[in-house]
């Protein structure tokens, strides 16, 4: 008798719509979860059995409905600017790649990253964020900032641009000066630079210019003796050269006026040559002045923030004003994202239906771009979810009523016996 089947049909209605309600509840709960992707319950009918026998051609009603699968909506959520350097969002296709201590791989859209005590950029669960570096341009490695803060480059070149007054009084460099004031009194013009040694320590080098002839200037570089193991406060000559001008106030064509100095810094830094270049100096009868001094070298700095670009390149901003490359974050895409399996913590793992990951850098091969200092928000539409909740609630109530009605009819039938 099909009346008994209606009980099972009602039960399937409760199970299916209960699952759908639970899906809506999960979506609403994750309305504020970073980069959460909403799910939708997909219903399918349960086919009834043919009655057969003398009622050929007659088919029994269906046996209800079931939730065949949960479909994930991988559409982009809205983006929120955070101003935090380790907040990254993917605009378009692709997932960040993370690896745990067992080398298991995970995929996520949530880019709310941090750094661990070892300098690795990690997910909130502590998994390493993977990418490419200058040392590993083709193989994925954890992005790490441990060595970034130690970056330092010693000064190797100092270039001077300006004019020396060839109409100024004449003077000569003092021999074995006892102090810097003696040098300053004898020179017609002076300046100084800050040089950086191999340990990142800064040193002041004074340069004095002496008008030794109508169109000739001598330039000499001095450093405090305490910087190079001599008596502190006593000038130590590092080197010098002669700058000669022609009658038009410029140096002879092809002149490359420069000299090298190799200070033996007393702090143990490796001695390195510094080239002092004056080939861009002019010699007109106007006041001596420098328009620019270009000195290379980088003092070591501490990381104060991060800058992520659209192409996935990540740079650390140091407190010395430098940007130092950390690497390039990698993205993975899949032929069938629906085949990915959720495991919680905003993570997905590859499964049979997803196919192999297609890994590369952002903005290549259809992968999205990176938005720095931003997070992708949940793509849950709360209005739609509440409408669905009402639909599933009514369907659940209808299934419950079906069971109650079938029970009453069966009771009536039994009473007829």
C-alpha positions as CSV (number, residue, x, y, z in Angstrom):
1,X,0.0,0.0,0.0
2,X,1.5,3.4,-1.1
3,X,0.2,5.1,2.0
4,X,3.1,3.6,3.9
5,X,5.5,5.1,1.3
6,X,4.2,8.6,2.1
7,X,5.8,8.3,5.5
8,X,9.1,7.6,4.0
9,X,8.6,10.5,1.5
10,X,7.8,12.8,4.4
11,X,10.9,11.6,6.1
12,X,13.1,12.4,3.1
13,X,11.6,15.9,3.0
14,X,12.7,16.4,6.6
15,X,16.2,15.1,5.9
16,X,16.7,17.1,2.7
17,X,15.3,20.4,3.9
18,X,17.0,20.0,7.2
19,X,20.3,19.7,5.3
20,X,19.5,22.8,3.3
21,X,18.6,24.7,6.5
22,X,21.9,23.7,8.0
23,X,23.7,24.9,4.8
24,X,22.0,28.3,5.1
25,X,22.8,28.5,8.8
26,X,26.5,27.7,8.0
27,X,26.5,30.5,5.3
28,X,25.0,33.0,7.7
29,X,27.4,32.1,10.4
30,X,30.3,32.7,8.1
31,X,29.0,36.0,6.7
32,X,32.0,37.8,8.3
33,X,34.6,35.0,7.7
34,X,37.5,36.3,5.5
35,X,37.1,35.1,1.9
36,X,34.4,32.5,2.8
37,X,32.6,31.0,-0.2
38,X,28.9,30.4,0.2
39,X,27.4,26.9,-0.4
40,X,24.1,25.9,-1.9
41,X,22.1,22.7,-1.4
42,X,21.3,21.1,-4.7
43,X,18.0,19.0,-4.6
44,X,17.2,16.0,-6.8
45,X,14.1,13.7,-6.7
46,X,14.0,10.1,-5.6
47,X,12.5,7.9,-8.2
48,X,9.5,5.7,-7.2
49,X,9.1,2.0,-8.2
50,X,6.8,0.9,-11.0
51,X,3.7,-0.9,-9.6
52,X,3.7,-3.6,-12.4
53,X,1.2,-6.4,-12.4
54,X,-2.3,-5.7,-13.6
55,X,-1.6,-1.9,-13.6
56,X,0.8,-1.9,-16.5
57,X,1.9,1.6,-17.5
58,X,1.0,2.9,-14.1
59,X,4.0,4.3,-12.1
60,X,4.0,5.0,-8.4
61,X,4.7,8.5,-7.1
62,X,8.3,9.4,-6.4
63,X,9.9,8.7,-3.0
64,X,10.7,12.3,-2.2
65,X,13.8,14.5,-2.6
66,X,17.4,14.4,-1.5
67,X,20.3,16.8,-1.4
68,X,22.5,15.5,-4.2
69,X,25.4,17.8,-3.5
70,X,26.5,21.1,-2.0
71,X,27.7,23.6,-4.7
72,X,30.2,26.2,-3.7
73,X,29.9,29.7,-5.1
74,X,33.5,30.7,-5.9
75,X,32.6,34.2,-7.1
76,X,34.7,37.0,-5.7
77,X,33.6,38.6,-2.5
78,X,33.9,42.4,-2.0
79,X,37.3,43.8,-1.0
80,X,38.1,45.7,2.1
81,X,41.1,48.0,2.5
82,X,42.9,47.2,5.8
83,X,46.2,49.2,5.6
84,X,48.0,46.1,6.8
85,X,51.0,44.9,4.8
86,X,50.4,41.2,5.2
87,X,46.7,41.4,4.2
88,X,46.4,40.2,0.6
89,X,43.4,39.5,-1.6
90,X,43.1,37.7,-4.9
91,X,41.1,39.6,-7.5
92,X,40.1,36.9,-9.9
93,X,40.9,33.2,-10.1
94,X,43.4,31.4,-7.9
95,X,44.2,30.3,-4.4
96,X,47.1,31.0,-2.2
97,X,49.2,27.9,-1.5
98,X,50.1,26.9,2.0
99,X,52.3,24.0,3.3
100,X,52.3,22.4,6.8
101,X,55.2,20.8,8.7
102,X,54.4,17.5,7.0
103,X,54.7,19.0,3.5
104,X,51.0,18.6,3.0
105,X,49.6,21.3,0.6
106,X,46.5,23.4,1.2
107,X,44.7,26.1,-0.7
108,X,43.0,29.2,0.6
109,X,41.5,32.5,-0.6
110,X,42.0,34.1,2.8
111,X,45.1,36.3,2.8
112,X,45.2,37.4,6.4
113,X,48.8,36.3,6.9
114,X,51.4,36.9,9.6
115,X,55.0,36.0,10.4
116,X,56.2,33.3,12.7
117,X,59.3,33.4,15.0
118,X,61.4,31.9,12.2
119,X,60.5,34.7,9.8
120,X,58.1,32.6,7.6
121,X,55.0,34.3,6.2
122,X,52.2,32.0,7.5
123,X,48.4,31.5,7.5
124,X,46.5,32.0,10.8
125,X,46.9,28.2,11.3
126,X,50.7,28.5,11.0
127,X,51.1,27.0,7.6
128,X,53.9,28.4,5.3
129,X,52.8,30.6,2.4
130,X,54.5,29.4,-0.7
131,X,56.0,31.4,-3.5
132,X,59.1,32.0,-5.6
133,X,62.4,33.8,-4.7
134,X,65.5,34.9,-6.6
135,X,67.2,31.8,-5.3
136,X,64.3,29.5,-6.3
137,X,62.6,31.0,-9.4
138,X,61.0,27.8,-10.6
139,X,60.3,25.7,-7.4
140,X,57.9,26.7,-4.6
141,X,59.5,27.6,-1.3
142,X,58.2,29.2,1.9
143,X,58.3,33.0,1.7
144,X,60.6,34.2,4.5
145,X,61.8,37.5,5.8
146,X,64.5,36.3,8.2
147,X,67.4,37.6,6.1
148,X,65.7,40.7,4.8
149,X,66.3,42.9,7.8
150,X,70.1,42.1,7.7
151,X,70.4,43.6,4.2
152,X,73.3,46.1,4.0
153,X,75.6,47.3,1.2
154,X,78.9,49.2,1.8
155,X,79.5,52.5,0.0
156,X,81.5,52.0,-3.1
157,X,80.9,55.3,-5.1
158,X,80.5,58.9,-4.2
159,X,79.8,61.3,-7.2
160,X,79.9,65.1,-6.9
161,X,78.0,67.6,-9.1
162,X,78.6,71.3,-8.8
163,X,80.9,74.2,-9.3
164,X,84.3,75.3,-7.9
165,X,85.0,79.1,-8.0
166,X,88.1,79.6,-10.1
167,X,88.0,83.2,-9.2
168,X,88.5,82.5,-5.5
169,X,91.7,83.2,-3.6
170,X,94.5,80.6,-3.8
171,X,95.4,78.1,-1.1
172,X,97.3,74.9,-0.4
173,X,96.6,71.9,1.7
174,X,98.4,71.9,5.0
175,X,100.9,69.1,5.6
176,X,100.2,66.9,8.6
177,X,97.4,69.0,10.0
178,X,96.8,68.5,13.7
179,X,93.0,69.1,13.6
180,X,90.2,69.6,11.2
181,X,90.0,73.3,11.9
182,X,93.4,73.8,10.4
183,X,92.2,72.1,7.2
184,X,89.0,74.2,7.1
185,X,91.0,77.4,7.5
186,X,93.2,76.5,4.5
187,X,90.6,75.3,2.1
188,X,88.4,77.4,-0.2
189,X,85.4,75.0,-0.1
190,X,84.5,71.8,1.8
191,X,81.7,69.3,2.1
192,X,81.3,65.8,3.7
193,X,79.6,62.5,3.0
194,X,78.4,59.6,5.1
195,X,80.0,56.3,4.0
196,X,78.7,52.9,5.1
197,X,81.0,50.0,5.8
198,X,80.4,46.3,5.3
199,X,78.9,46.0,8.8
200,X,76.4,48.8,8.1
201,X,78.1,51.4,10.4
202,X,78.2,55.0,9.2
203,X,81.4,57.1,8.9
204,X,81.8,60.8,8.1
205,X,84.4,61.6,5.4
206,X,85.3,65.3,5.0
207,X,86.3,66.6,1.6
208,X,88.3,69.9,1.3
209,X,89.0,71.7,-2.0
210,X,92.1,73.9,-2.3
211,X,92.4,76.5,-5.2
212,X,96.0,75.9,-6.1
213,X,96.1,77.7,-9.5
214,X,94.0,79.8,-11.9
215,X,92.1,76.8,-13.2
216,X,93.2,74.1,-10.8
217,X,91.8,72.7,-7.6
218,X,93.2,70.0,-5.3
219,X,90.7,67.9,-3.4
220,X,91.5,65.7,-0.4
221,X,89.4,63.4,1.7
222,X,90.0,63.1,5.5
223,X,88.5,60.9,8.2
224,X,88.7,61.1,12.0
225,X,91.7,59.0,13.2
226,X,89.5,57.3,15.7
227,X,87.6,55.7,12.8
228,X,90.7,54.0,11.4
229,X,92.7,53.1,14.5
230,X,94.6,56.3,14.9
231,X,94.3,59.2,17.4
232,X,90.8,60.3,17.8
233,X,90.2,63.9,16.6
234,X,93.3,63.8,14.3
235,X,92.6,64.0,10.6
236,X,93.8,61.0,8.5
237,X,94.2,61.6,4.8
238,X,92.4,59.0,2.7
239,X,93.4,60.3,-0.7
240,X,93.0,63.0,-3.2
241,X,93.4,64.3,-6.8
242,X,93.7,67.4,-8.9
243,X,90.8,68.9,-10.9
244,X,91.9,70.9,-13.9
245,X,89.5,73.1,-15.9
246,X,89.8,74.6,-19.4
247,X,89.2,78.3,-20.2
248,X,85.5,77.6,-20.8
249,X,85.0,76.4,-17.2
250,X,84.7,72.8,-17.9
251,X,87.0,69.9,-17.6
252,X,88.9,68.6,-20.7
253,X,86.9,66.3,-22.9
254,X,87.2,62.7,-21.8
255,X,88.6,63.6,-18.4
256,X,87.7,61.2,-15.7
257,X,88.8,62.9,-12.5
258,X,88.5,60.5,-9.5
259,X,90.4,58.7,-6.9
260,X,90.0,55.6,-4.8
261,X,90.2,55.4,-1.0
262,X,90.3,52.2,1.1
263,X,89.7,53.1,4.7
264,X,90.8,50.4,7.2
265,X,87.9,50.9,9.6
266,X,88.8,50.1,13.2
267,X,85.5,48.3,13.9
268,X,86.6,45.2,11.9
269,X,84.6,45.9,8.8
270,X,86.0,44.5,5.6
271,X,88.1,47.2,3.8
272,X,86.5,48.2,0.5
273,X,87.5,50.8,-2.0
274,X,85.4,53.9,-2.3
275,X,85.6,55.8,-5.6
276,X,85.3,59.6,-5.4
277,X,84.2,60.9,-8.8
278,X,84.5,64.7,-9.6
279,X,84.2,64.5,-13.4
280,X,80.9,66.4,-13.3
281,X,82.4,69.5,-11.5
282,X,82.6,72.8,-13.4
283,X,85.0,75.7,-12.8
284,X,83.2,79.0,-13.4
285,X,84.0,82.2,-11.5
286,X,80.9,82.0,-9.4
287,X,80.4,80.8,-5.8
288,X,81.5,77.2,-5.1
289,X,78.5,75.0,-4.5
290,X,77.3,71.5,-4.9
291,X,74.1,70.8,-6.7
292,X,74.0,67.1,-5.8
293,X,76.1,64.4,-4.2
294,X,75.3,60.8,-5.0
295,X,76.5,58.2,-2.5
296,X,75.6,54.6,-2.6
297,X,75.4,52.1,0.2
298,X,72.6,50.8,2.4
299,X,72.5,50.7,6.2
300,X,70.8,47.6,7.7
301,X,67.2,48.1,8.5
302,X,64.3,46.5,10.3
303,X,61.1,45.5,8.5
304,X,58.3,47.9,9.3
305,X,55.8,46.9,6.6
306,X,55.2,44.9,3.5
307,X,54.2,45.9,0.0
308,X,52.5,43.4,-2.3
309,X,52.1,44.3,-6.0
310,X,49.5,43.1,-8.5
311,X,51.9,40.7,-10.1
312,X,52.5,39.0,-6.7
313,X,55.9,40.4,-5.9
314,X,56.3,41.0,-2.2
315,X,58.8,43.6,-0.8
316,X,59.7,44.4,2.7
317,X,59.8,48.1,3.6
318,X,62.7,48.8,6.0
319,X,63.0,51.6,8.5
320,X,66.0,52.9,6.5
321,X,63.6,53.7,3.6
322,X,64.7,50.7,1.4
323,X,62.4,48.2,-0.3
324,X,63.9,44.7,-0.3
325,X,62.5,41.8,-2.3
326,X,61.0,38.9,-0.3
327,X,59.8,37.0,-3.3
328,X,56.7,36.4,-5.4
329,X,53.6,34.8,-4.0
330,X,52.2,31.8,-6.0
331,X,48.6,31.1,-7.0
332,X,47.0,27.8,-7.9
333,X,43.9,27.3,-10.1
334,X,41.9,24.2,-10.9
335,X,39.9,23.0,-13.9
336,X,37.0,22.1,-11.6
337,X,37.1,24.1,-8.3
338,X,33.9,22.3,-7.3
339,X,36.0,19.2,-6.8
340,X,38.0,20.8,-4.0
341,X,37.3,19.6,-0.5
342,X,36.8,21.9,2.4
343,X,38.6,21.0,5.6
344,X,37.9,24.1,7.8
345,X,40.1,27.0,8.8
346,X,39.4,28.6,5.4
347,X,41.4,25.8,3.7
348,X,40.7,23.5,0.8
349,X,42.5,20.4,-0.3
350,X,42.9,18.8,-3.7
351,X,40.5,16.0,-4.3
352,X,39.7,13.5,-7.1
353,X,37.2,15.8,-8.9
354,X,39.3,19.0,-8.9
355,X,42.2,17.8,-11.0
356,X,45.8,18.8,-10.6
357,X,46.6,22.4,-9.5
358,X,47.8,24.8,-12.2
359,X,50.4,26.8,-10.3
360,X,52.1,30.0,-11.3
361,X,52.4,33.7,-10.6
362,X,49.5,36.1,-10.4
363,X,48.2,37.8,-13.6
364,X,49.4,34.9,-15.7
365,X,47.5,32.1,-17.5
366,X,44.1,33.4,-16.3
367,X,45.1,33.7,-12.6
368,X,44.0,36.8,-10.8
369,X,46.0,39.7,-9.5
370,X,47.0,40.5,-5.9
371,X,45.6,43.4,-3.9
372,X,47.9,44.5,-1.2
373,X,46.7,45.8,2.2
374,X,43.2,44.4,1.4
375,X,41.1,41.4,2.3
376,X,38.4,39.6,0.4
377,X,35.2,39.5,2.3
378,X,32.7,36.6,2.5
379,X,30.5,36.4,-0.6
380,X,27.4,35.3,1.4
381,X,24.3,37.4,0.5
382,X,22.4,37.5,3.7
383,X,19.2,38.6,2.1
384,X,19.2,35.7,-0.3
385,X,20.0,33.3,2.6
386,X,17.1,34.5,4.6
387,X,14.7,34.0,1.7
388,X,16.1,30.5,1.2
389,X,15.7,29.9,4.9
390,X,11.9,30.7,4.7
391,X,11.6,28.4,1.6
392,X,13.3,25.5,3.3
393,X,11.4,26.0,6.5
394,X,8.0,25.9,4.7
395,X,9.1,22.7,2.9
396,X,10.2,21.1,6.1
397,X,6.9,22.0,7.7
398,X,5.1,20.5,4.7
399,X,7.1,17.3,5.0
400,X,6.2,17.1,8.7
401,X,2.5,17.7,7.9
402,X,2.7,14.8,5.3
403,X,3.9,12.4,8.0
404,X,1.2,13.6,10.4
405,X,-1.5,13.2,7.8
406,X,-0.3,9.8,6.7
407,X,-0.2,8.6,10.3
408,X,-3.8,9.7,10.8
409,X,-5.0,7.9,7.7
410,X,-3.2,4.7,8.6
411,X,-4.8,4.9,12.0
412,X,-8.2,5.3,10.4
413,X,-7.5,2.3,8.2
414,X,-6.5,0.2,11.2
415,X,-9.8,1.1,12.9
416,X,-11.8,-0.2,10.0
417,X,-10.4,-3.7,10.5
